Each structure stands twice: as structure tokens, then as C-alpha cells.
Amino acid sequence: MTTTTNAYVASLPMVLTEVEVSHVERVSPSYVRLELGGSGLAECGRSGPLLDQRMKIVFPNAAGALPSFAGMDSSWWDTWLAIPEDERGSIRTYTVRDLVGSGVDTRIVVDVVVHDPDEHSGPGNDWALQASVGDRVIVLAPRLGHEFGGIEWSPGSASRLLLVGDETAVPAIRGILRDLPDDASGAAFLEVPFADDVQRDVVAPDGVEITWIPRGDAMRGASLHAAVVAWLTGAAAAAPTVGDDEVDPDLWETPVYSSSGEEVAAATQVPADTPHAGLYAWIAGESKVVTGLRRRLVNELGVDRGQVAFMGYWREGVAMRS
Ligand SMILES: Cc1cc2nc3c(=O)[nH]c(=O)nc-3n(C[C@H](O)[C@H](O)[C@H](O)COP(=O)(O)OP(=O)(O)OC[C@H]3O[C@@H](n4cnc5c(N)ncnc54)[C@H](O)[C@@H]3O)c2cc1C
């Protein structure tokens, strides 16, 4: 396998480079924590807080080989897509849980959710379940001094914050909580598969109440939905049934963007007499669960679309492509 150590495509506003697993740990039943390092990460970083900073990982193809991005220019994405599918490997989205070290010793920490590979597995899950020190992947990550996006947390002047997510959104919610100002107030609801997946070392302002919801055998998102509605209204409510055809395949709606093309107003324009004015909600996880929460908050509780980010991080039964 190639041992490229420098970042590919120097002109990109992000770092695209091959990295090596320098540490791997199964921290709980559903999480594999990885540290990825390589001299190509020397310029990896952000001048501001990481919050929910996303990144991409390119996993090796079925033969265990990684593609090379050497010589590619800013159209690397199209060039990579033109490589036959069985050769180019697979790309998936994750969250930069943390950045440790500096210079050529910079390492990206990522928490990858793992689940039984006999049910709905994909390249990310398969790779993480077997990852060991020395394994190599390619990352696309933030580059110091360049703003390329990848952060959705944007509460504007909201006075009451709501963070909601499943196991895949835990790294992002942890990052946001860590980076909030000390006087922030609100609540975070995190659904994880098992009680042993609850992370007791979350750093957050005192005014943000954190509720972990181990799912166990319950239906995905059911307890999460009930807890969020109870926090907003004082009364619990069952999650609505969402049909397969009612889920936007690319569900991504923020105060300034909608994957469905719907026009949205920025949070600062929400009239004071709107129900839950002052709220900003960040909601990410399985698309059907997020769709159910969207329906409840926007259609039934009257929360303005400009106050909420709804993000389908993954979709049950569907492989992500990027
Ligand atoms: C902005 C963003 C940030 C993200 N951050 C993280 C992160 O930090 N850590 C993380 O683990 N994930 C994160 N995700 C989610 C991750 O990208 C998806 O779970 C992705 O589908 C995993 O790829 P895969 O190759 O394992 O499965 P895919 O090939 O995409 O899917 C194969 C099958 O696995 C199923 N599947 C996928 N994910 C899960 C899951 N979590 N549980 C059960 N079944 C699943 C699919 O429904 C499908 O049937 C993030 C997604 C986004 C958009």
C-alpha cells in the first residue's frame, strides 16, 4: 500500500490526505474511538471552535486498497467519482470529535458508531469493527486559515438551546456542548443503543441539562421524541408514524438551507409572538426519526423553520454515498 504522507491537492481549502490509525479503542458497545495521524495533517485545524465540524473518510475498497488522489486538482471529487466503484473505495461523513497534537503530529479523533455487521452493514461499520493501529484511510478535514463550511451550529441570538441526536450525533453534540459559552442554557437529549454507551465525561455549561436515553429494545427514536416534546410542552407525545415515502432522501434543513428547496427565514427574523420564540434547535440522527421531530415541532408546535436545523445523518436501510 502507498505510504503517502503529504496532503493531496495543496490548493484545496481543506486537507485531503492519507492517514494512519495511531490509536483504536472500543470505548463502549457501540463506539470505536480512533486517532488518525499523518504528516499531511500538519495544516489541519480551525481558527475557531470545532463545534459540530464534519469531515469525510475514504475507506479502502474490497481488496483493501485506497485510491490515490495524487496529481488531482480542485475537481478531485469528479475525478474520484470517475474511478470505477469497486476501485475507488467508499466515502462517508463523520464528526471531528477532537484534534490533538500539533504540526506533523496532529491527530484527528473520531468516534465511529458500530453495530452488528449481519444487519445493514456498510464500509464504515465494517472497517471500524476491524480497525487496528497502522491501518490507513484518507480524510478530508478542515484546513487552518480556510473556511470551507462543515459546521451547522448557528443559534444566532437564541436564548434557549435544544440539542437532539442519536448515537451518530453524539460526537457533534458533545463538540457543541464543549464549545458553548458558560452562560448558555437549554437541554440536550441523546439517544444511544445501550446504557453502557452513555458517556459520563461530557463537558457542558451548567445551564444545559443533559438527558441520555438508552434505547434498548424500544423503537428507534420513540423515547427521544417523547422526551423532547415533554421538554417543550410539559406533556409527552408519541412519535408520529412516518412512511418511507415521506422522508426526504437528503434531509438537510437549517435556518438558511433546505434540501427540499423550501424558502426559510433566518432565526433573527422570527417574530417575538411565535411559539417558542427564543429557541434554537439542532436535531440530527436517523432520517425518519428526524422527520418525525420536524413534523411535531414545525407543523404541530408552531416552531419557526428559521429556528431549527434538522439533519438526516443516516437512513435506516439505505447506504450513504457521501
Ligand atoms: C454531518 C454528519 C456527521 C456524522 N458524524 C458521525 C460520527 O461522528 N460518527 C458516526 O458513527 N456516524 C456519523 N455520521 C453518520 C454516518 O455517516 C452514517 O451512519 C453512515 O451511513 C455510516 O456509513 P456505513 O458505511 O457504516 O453505512 P452505509 O453504507 O451508509 O449504510 C449501510 C447500511 O448500514 C445502515 N447504517 C448506517 N449507519 C448506521 C447506524 N449508525 N446504525 C445502524 N445502521 C446503520 C444503513 O441504514 C444501511 O442499511 C455522520 C453523518 C453526517 C451527515
The ligand as an SDF file (V2000), in Angstrom:
LIG
                    3D

 53 58  0  0  0  0  0  0  0  0999 V2000
  -22.5790   15.6250    9.2700 C   0  0  0  0  0  0  0  0  0  0  0  0
  -22.5360   14.1510    9.6840 C   0  0  0  0  0  0  0  0  0  0  0  0
  -21.7710   13.7770   10.7730 C   0  0  0  0  0  0  0  0  0  0  0  0
  -21.7210   12.4270   11.1580 C   0  0  0  0  0  0  0  0  0  0  0  0
  -20.9420   12.0840   12.2260 N   0  0  0  0  0  0  0  0  0  0  0  0
  -20.8340   10.7660   12.5560 C   0  0  0  0  0  0  0  0  0  0  0  0
  -19.9360   10.3520   13.6040 C   0  0  0  0  0  0  0  0  0  0  0  0
  -19.2030   11.1630   14.1940 O   0  0  0  0  0  0  0  0  0  0  0  0
  -19.8900    9.0150   13.9030 N   0  0  0  0  0  0  0  0  0  0  0  0
  -20.6660    8.0880   13.2350 C   0  0  0  0  0  0  0  0  0  0  0  0
  -20.5680    6.8980   13.5380 O   0  0  0  0  0  0  0  0  0  0  0  0
  -21.5060    8.4660   12.2480 N   0  0  0  0  0  0  0  0  0  0  0  0
  -21.5860    9.7580   11.8860 C   0  0  0  0  0  0  0  0  0  0  0  0
  -22.4150   10.1210   10.8610 N   0  0  0  0  0  0  0  0  0  0  0  0
  -23.3000    9.0950   10.2690 C   0  0  0  0  0  0  0  0  0  0  0  0
  -22.5830    8.1960    9.2520 C   0  0  0  0  0  0  0  0  0  0  0  0
  -22.1110    8.9770    8.1650 O   0  0  0  0  0  0  0  0  0  0  0  0
  -23.6090    7.1540    8.7420 C   0  0  0  0  0  0  0  0  0  0  0  0
  -24.0570    6.3490    9.7960 O   0  0  0  0  0  0  0  0  0  0  0  0
  -23.0770    6.3040    7.6100 C   0  0  0  0  0  0  0  0  0  0  0  0
  -24.1920    5.7030    6.9760 O   0  0  0  0  0  0  0  0  0  0  0  0
  -22.1220    5.2070    8.0570 C   0  0  0  0  0  0  0  0  0  0  0  0
  -21.6310    4.5500    6.9150 O   0  0  0  0  0  0  0  0  0  0  0  0
  -21.5640    2.9520    6.7680 P   0  0  0  0  0  0  0  0  0  0  0  0
  -20.5950    2.7080    5.6780 O   0  0  0  0  0  0  0  0  0  0  0  0
  -21.3210    2.3240    8.1040 O   0  0  0  0  0  0  0  0  0  0  0  0
  -23.0280    2.5460    6.3350 O   0  0  0  0  0  0  0  0  0  0  0  0
  -23.7380    2.8010    4.9160 P   0  0  0  0  0  0  0  0  0  0  0  0
  -23.0110    2.1230    3.8090 O   0  0  0  0  0  0  0  0  0  0  0  0
  -24.0270    4.2320    4.7520 O   0  0  0  0  0  0  0  0  0  0  0  0
  -25.1280    2.0500    5.1420 O   0  0  0  0  0  0  0  0  0  0  0  0
  -25.1980    0.6160    5.0870 C   0  0  0  0  0  0  0  0  0  0  0  0
  -26.3190    0.1660    5.9830 C   0  0  0  0  0  0  0  0  0  0  0  0
  -25.9730    0.4670    7.3400 O   0  0  0  0  0  0  0  0  0  0  0  0
  -27.0280    1.1600    7.9750 C   0  0  0  0  0  0  0  0  0  0  0  0
  -26.4680    2.1010    8.9600 N   0  0  0  0  0  0  0  0  0  0  0  0
  -25.7010    3.1820    8.7130 C   0  0  0  0  0  0  0  0  0  0  0  0
  -25.4040    3.7950    9.8650 N   0  0  0  0  0  0  0  0  0  0  0  0
  -25.9870    3.0790   10.8490 C   0  0  0  0  0  0  0  0  0  0  0  0
  -26.0510    3.2040   12.2670 C   0  0  0  0  0  0  0  0  0  0  0  0
  -25.4210    4.1760   12.9250 N   0  0  0  0  0  0  0  0  0  0  0  0
  -26.7560    2.2770   12.9700 N   0  0  0  0  0  0  0  0  0  0  0  0
  -27.4050    1.2760   12.3430 C   0  0  0  0  0  0  0  0  0  0  0  0
  -27.3750    1.0910   10.9930 N   0  0  0  0  0  0  0  0  0  0  0  0
  -26.6830    1.9820   10.2710 C   0  0  0  0  0  0  0  0  0  0  0  0
  -27.7610    1.8750    6.8460 C   0  0  0  0  0  0  0  0  0  0  0  0
  -29.0960    2.1260    7.1980 O   0  0  0  0  0  0  0  0  0  0  0  0
  -27.6430    0.8920    5.7060 C   0  0  0  0  0  0  0  0  0  0  0  0
  -28.6700   -0.0680    5.7640 O   0  0  0  0  0  0  0  0  0  0  0  0
  -22.4760   11.4480   10.4480 C   0  0  0  0  0  0  0  0  0  0  0  0
  -23.2310   11.8430    9.3300 C   0  0  0  0  0  0  0  0  0  0  0  0
  -23.2610   13.1860    8.9510 C   0  0  0  0  0  0  0  0  0  0  0  0
  -24.0710   13.5780    7.7400 C   0  0  0  0  0  0  0  0  0  0  0  0
  1  2  1  0
  2  3  1  0
  2 52  2  0
  3  4  2  0
  4  5  1  0
  4 50  1  0
  5  6  2  0
  6  7  1  0
  6 13  1  0
  7  8  2  0
  7  9  1  0
  9 10  1  0
 10 11  2  0
 10 12  1  0
 12 13  2  0
 13 14  1  0
 14 15  1  0
 14 50  1  0
 15 16  1  0
 16 17  1  0
 16 18  1  0
 18 19  1  0
 18 20  1  0
 20 21  1  0
 20 22  1  0
 22 23  1  0
 23 24  1  0
 24 25  2  0
 24 26  1  0
 24 27  1  0
 27 28  1  0
 28 29  2  0
 28 30  1  0
 28 31  1  0
 31 32  1  0
 32 33  1  0
 33 34  1  0
 33 48  1  0
 34 35  1  0
 35 36  1  0
 35 46  1  0
 36 37  1  0
 36 45  1  0
 37 38  2  0
 38 39  1  0
 39 40  1  0
 39 45  2  0
 40 41  1  0
 40 42  2  0
 42 43  1  0
 43 44  2  0
 44 45  1  0
 46 47  1  0
 46 48  1  0
 48 49  1  0
 50 51  2  0
 51 52  1  0
 52 53  1  0
M  END
$$$$
